[in-house]
Amino acid sequence: MGAPAAQVRLTSLSPGAGCACKLPLARLEGLFASLGPVLPPASGDLLVGAAEGDDAAVLRLDDERALVLTTDFFTPIVDDPYDWGRIAAANALSDVYAMGGRPLMAVNLAAWPGDDLPVRTLAEVMRGGADTASAAGCAVVGGHTVSDPVPKYGMAVVGLAHPGRLLAIDRATAGCRLVLTKALGTGVVSTGLKRDAADPETVAAAVASMTALNADASEAALAAGVRAATDVTGFGLLGHLHRMLRASGLAAEVRAEAVPLLPGALDLAAAGLVPGGTRANMAHLSAFVTVEPGVPRELAVLLHDAQTSGGLLLAVPDDPGPLIADLRERGQPAALVGHVTEGEAGRITVV
């Protein structure tokens, strides 16, 4: 018999502390290069496909409607099964918001060690996912579960967007201001939790951030005329910005001290509680990112930190002040963190 749900420490079952097990950026880029014509660029009614490297695929239905399709799932990053479900659902729904869409329906994706963990724990995970989806106005209509020694949970999501008002990763232009809508640090906090080094207040702040939907951020971005966006997840702020810049053929400058951070994250990074995904991001991006000497090392680490259910990174073509004010009124810790420049595609300077 499995242990009661309250006695299960889910993070101990996840390989890689504080890591949602996303394929490292270098390997992902190698995978897409190997696939070649299997993933052709978007054309016709396929407005966004895999070849664009965006957050979701988009298929135009007519002049007013386009379907948005995405999926995401990962191993436990918190011990509470209900919170894990909430975080995983918010993370999956985020890809729809990052495209300027709204989620319509979802199906659960789960892998579960049935001989080692009680099914009622999985039920708690799915209840958390369903509650978050419900808050987003998204129906959960089924799913698929397989046996696996490492538990995993997430969702495949279908959303709806206007084909003429999409947010996309390749639409940044020189002069755009970069606005980040959530604080960074979920990777180091999750690692700290697994190693008993994160206090309850720090963990609670991270969970609150990871379970917060990006619906308001997406809505505010569209109202402000934003056309280029991505959500910040496993590749970290600099990794996702790098992908946006490469897709747009531009460079950028990031002001490190302007980036919002979760409570306790800086101390955890300084203590070396850095997940494997973050270290992989730092190694891969070293060829594309220049960090000025005055930037503290622990702050530079957090700019690479592998996030789970992070915020949106928006490239704002006009004065970002009204958008930031709108986001903050909606409870988002939004901040102006840099700007897009002409230069080598994908190059980032951190000052």
N, C-alpha and C positions, 0 to 999 in steps of 0.2 A: 504494500500500500504506500502511496505517496504521503509526504508530510503535509500537515494542514497548511492552507494558504498563508497564514500569518507567519509560519516558520520558514517559509521559502525565501532565500535571498537570491533574487533573480539575477543580480549583476554578477554573481559568482559563476553563473552559467554562460556568460558572454565572453568569447575570446577577444582579448584586447581591451584593456580598461578604457572606459570612456569613449569607446569607438562604436559607431553604428555599422561597422563592417562594410562601408562603401568602398568599392574598388578604387585604389589610389588613382589620382589624376593621370599620372604618367602611363599607367597600365590601361586606363580607359581610352586615352588618346591612341595608344598602340592598338587596342582592340578595334576601334573605328577605322584606323588606317588599314588593318588587315582585312576587314570586311569589304572595303572598297565598294563596288557597284551594288552589293547586296542592299545597301542603304542609300538609295539615290536621293538627290536634293528634291525639295518640294517643287511641285509643278501642278498646274491646273487647279483643282479644288483642294488639293493637299497644300495648305498654306504654310505649315511648319511640319517638317519631318525629323527623323533622327539625325540626318546629316548636318542639320543646322546647329546641333548641340544645345538646343533650347530645353526648357523645363518640361515641356509636354508637346504632344503632337496636336495639330489643329486641322480639321477637315471642314471646308465650307459646305453648308447645306443649301443656302440661298443668300441673297444680298443682305439679309438681316441676321442670319444665324450661322454659327460655326460650332462644331463639336470640339471639345478639348478632352484629350485622353492622356492619362498618366498612371503610374503606379510607383509605390515605394514601400519598403518593409525593412526591418532591422531587428537585431538582437536586443535584449533588455539593457537599458541605460539607467534605470531606477529600479528600486526593489518593490515598490508598490505596484501590483499588477494593474489596478484601475488607472493609475497615473501613466503607466507605460502605454496602455491602450489609448488614453487621451492624447499623449504626445505623438504616438505613431499616426493617429488619424489626422491631427493638426498638420503634421509633416507632409502627409500624402495630399491633403487638400491644398496645401500651400502652392504646389506646382500649378494648380488651376488658377489661383489668385495671381501668381507670378505672370500668367499670360493675359491677365485682364478679364478672366472669366469668373463664373460662379458655379460651384459644384451642384450637380443634380442628383446623382446616385453613385453608390460605391458597393464593392463587394470585398469581403474580408479575405486576406491571404495569411495563412498561419502554418507554421511548422512547430510540432509539439512532441516532446519526449514523454509519450503517454505512460511508460512504465516508471518514470521517475518523478513526474509532476502531476498533481491531481487535475482532472478536467475542470473542476470548479475554479481553479486558478485561471485557466484559459477563458472561462466564462467571464471572470472579472475583467480580464484584458479586453475582451470583446465588448463588454458593457461600457467600459471607458471609451472605446472607439465609437460605439453607437451614440453615446451621449454627446461627444464632440461633433460628430456628423450631424446629429439632430440640431445642435445649436447653429450649425452652418446652413440649415435648411436642406440637408442632403440625406436621402433615404439610403439605408444599408439594406441590400436586397438579397444577401446570400454570401457565398464565398467558397473557398476550398481550403482544406486542411490536410497536411501530410505528416507522417511520423518522421522525426528528426531528433538526434541527440541534443542539438542546440536549439532552444526556442527562438522563434522569429514571428513577428506580427507586423502587418501593415494593411494597405488597401490599394485596390485599383479603382480609379475615380473617373467618372465622366462628367464634364461640365459644359457650359454653354457660354459663348462669347459673341460679340459683334465682330464680324470679319474685318470691318474698317476701323476698329478701335482696339486692336490687339497690342499687348505689350510683348516685346521680343528682345532677344539677347543681342541682336546684330544691328540695332537701330540707334546706337549712341552716336553723337556728333561732337566734333571739337567744340569746346566751350561749355558743354553740359556740366552742371554741378551734380556731384554724387551725394545722394541722401540715403542713409541707412536707417531702417525703421525699428530695429530691435538691438538690444545690447549683445555683445559677444561674451563668450566664456563657457558655454554649455559643455564643451569637450573637457576642459580642465576640471569643471565642477563634477562631472560624471566620474572622471578618474579619481578625484578626491573622495567621492562617495564610496567607490569600490575599495579604496585603500583606507577607509575610516579616517580621512583627514579633512573632510568638509563638514562644517557645523550645520545643524538643522536649518538655521535661518538662510544660509547660503544655498542649500539644496532647495528650500522652499521657493526662493526667488528664481532659481533656474527653472523649476517645474512650472511656476506661474508664467514665465516667459515662453517656455516650449509648448505649453497648452493654449497660449493665446493665438487666435486665428489671425491670418493676414488679410481678412476680408476688408476691414476698414482701410488698411494701407493701400490695397488694390483700388478700392473705390476712390480714395482721395487722389491717387496717382492719375487715374483716368480723368477725373474732374479737372486736374491741373494741366492736362495735355501731355503727360509723360507718354513716351512711346517705347523707351528702352528700359528693360528691367530684368532682374533675375532674383531668385530667392537664394539666401546664403545658407548652405547646408554643409555637407561633408568636406568640400574643398576649401572651406574657410572664406573669409572676406576677400583676401587677396587672390585666392584661386578662382573664385567666381567672377571677380572683377577682371582677372586675366583672360578668362574665357570670353567675357563680354567685349573686351578690347580687341582680342584677336579676331572675333567675328565681325567687329566694326572697323577693323584696320586702323586702330588708334592707340594712344598711350594715355597714362594718367598719373596724377600726383595725389597722394593720400596724406592727410595731416593726422599723424598717429594720436596726438593728444586730444583730437576732436572726437575720436571714436568712442561711443558709449560702451561701458563694460558692466557686466553683472557684479553685484556685491561679492567680494571675496575672491573673484577670479584672478586678479593681479597677484595676490599673495600665493594662491595655489600654483600659478605659473612660475613665480619666483622660487617656490619650493621644489620645482622640478616635476610636478604632477601633470605631465603632458602626455596625452594619448598618442598611440602609434599613428593614427590618421593625421594628427597635427604634424608630427615629425616627418611623415611622408610628404605632406604639403610643403614643408620648409625645404626639404631636399629637392623636390621637383621644381619649385618656383625660384630657387637660387639663381638660375640662369636668366630669369626675367625680372626679378625684383631687386632694386637697390635700396637698402635701408641706410639712411644717413647716420653717422656716428653718434649723434646726440639722442637717438631714440633708445630708450631703455630696452634691454634684451627681453625682459618678461612681457613688455608691451608688444614688441615685434612678434613674439610667440603667439600672443592672443590674436593678432591680425591674421595669422595662419590657422588659428584653432578650428578644428573640425567641428562644425555646429550640427545640431539636430533641431529641426523645426525653428530655424532662425528667421530673421526678418527679410524684408525685400530690400534690394539695392536698386535704387532708382537713378537714372540719368536724366536730370531735369533741364530742359532746354532754356527755360526762362528763370527769372528771379525765384529762388527756392524758398524765400521767406514765407509767403502765404501758404505753401504746401506744408512746410514744417510746422507752422502755427496750427494748421488744420489737423495734422497728425497728432500733435501734442494735445489738442483739445479732445481727440478721440482716445487718449490714454497711451499713445505710442511714444517711446523715448527717442524720437527721431532726431537726427543730427546731420549737419552738413559736414562730410568727412573728406572731401576732395573735389577734384575736377578733371575732366577729360581734355587731353591735349593732342596736338599733332605729334607724330613720332613713330618709332618702331612699333608695329602691331603687337600688343600684349605686354609692352614694357610698363612697369610701375616703379615710381620713385616714392619712397616713404620718408617724410620729413618730420 
